[in-house]
């Protein structure tokens, strides 16, 4: 799953435009989500304004966001 201003734009808006939401997940992306899920594949990478999550881990990423208090389903 690629999350940019042009791809998955609604999700990008939720994750990147509200600093209080951004602070709930971004600082933990590598040390929690990527570290825990990069067993046989790289789970994801993040650059300023972009997140790439390995397609086989889309559901895990959504579940992880929910654990962080971000329910993206309501915002899609």
C-alpha positions as CSV (number, residue, x, y, z in Angstrom):
1,X,0.0,0.0,0.0
2,X,1.4,3.3,-1.1
3,X,0.1,6.3,0.8
4,X,0.9,9.7,-0.8
5,X,-1.0,12.8,-1.7
6,X,-2.0,11.1,-5.0
7,X,-2.4,7.5,-3.9
8,X,-4.7,6.7,-1.0
9,X,-5.2,10.4,-0.7
10,X,-7.9,10.2,2.0
11,X,-5.7,8.0,4.2
12,X,-2.8,10.4,3.6
13,X,-4.9,13.3,4.7
14,X,-5.8,11.5,7.9
15,X,-2.3,10.3,8.7
16,X,-0.3,13.4,7.7
17,X,-2.4,16.6,8.0
18,X,-3.4,16.4,11.7
19,X,-0.3,16.7,13.9
20,X,-2.1,15.1,16.9
21,X,-2.8,12.0,14.8
22,X,0.6,12.0,13.1
23,X,2.3,12.0,16.5
24,X,0.3,8.9,17.5
25,X,1.8,6.7,14.8
26,X,4.8,8.2,12.9
27,X,7.4,8.2,15.7
28,X,6.6,4.5,16.2
29,X,6.4,3.3,12.6
30,X,9.9,1.9,12.4
31,X,10.5,0.9,16.0
32,X,7.2,-0.9,16.3
33,X,5.4,-1.7,13.0
34,X,8.4,-2.3,10.8
35,X,10.6,-4.0,13.4
36,X,7.8,-6.4,14.4
37,X,6.7,-7.3,10.9
38,X,9.9,-7.4,9.0
39,X,10.6,-11.1,9.4
40,X,10.7,-12.4,5.8
41,X,10.0,-9.1,4.0
42,X,10.6,-5.4,4.7
43,X,7.3,-4.3,6.3
44,X,7.5,-0.7,5.1
45,X,9.4,2.5,4.6
46,X,8.5,6.1,5.3
47,X,9.7,9.4,3.9
48,X,8.4,12.8,4.6
49,X,4.8,12.7,3.3
50,X,4.9,9.1,2.0
51,X,4.4,5.7,3.6
52,X,4.9,2.4,1.7
53,X,3.6,-0.7,3.4
54,X,4.3,-4.1,2.0
55,X,1.0,-5.2,0.3
56,X,0.9,-8.4,2.3
57,X,0.8,-6.4,5.5
58,X,-2.0,-4.0,4.7
59,X,-4.4,-5.5,7.2
60,X,-1.7,-5.6,9.9
61,X,-0.9,-1.9,9.3
62,X,-4.6,-1.0,9.6
63,X,-4.8,-3.0,12.9
64,X,-1.7,-1.4,14.2
65,X,-3.1,2.1,13.4
66,X,-6.2,1.1,15.4
67,X,-4.1,0.1,18.3
68,X,-2.6,3.6,18.2
69,X,-6.1,5.0,18.4
70,X,-6.5,5.8,14.7
71,X,-9.6,4.4,13.1
72,X,-9.1,5.0,9.4
73,X,-12.2,3.1,8.4
74,X,-14.4,6.0,9.5
75,X,-12.3,8.3,7.4
76,X,-12.3,6.4,4.1
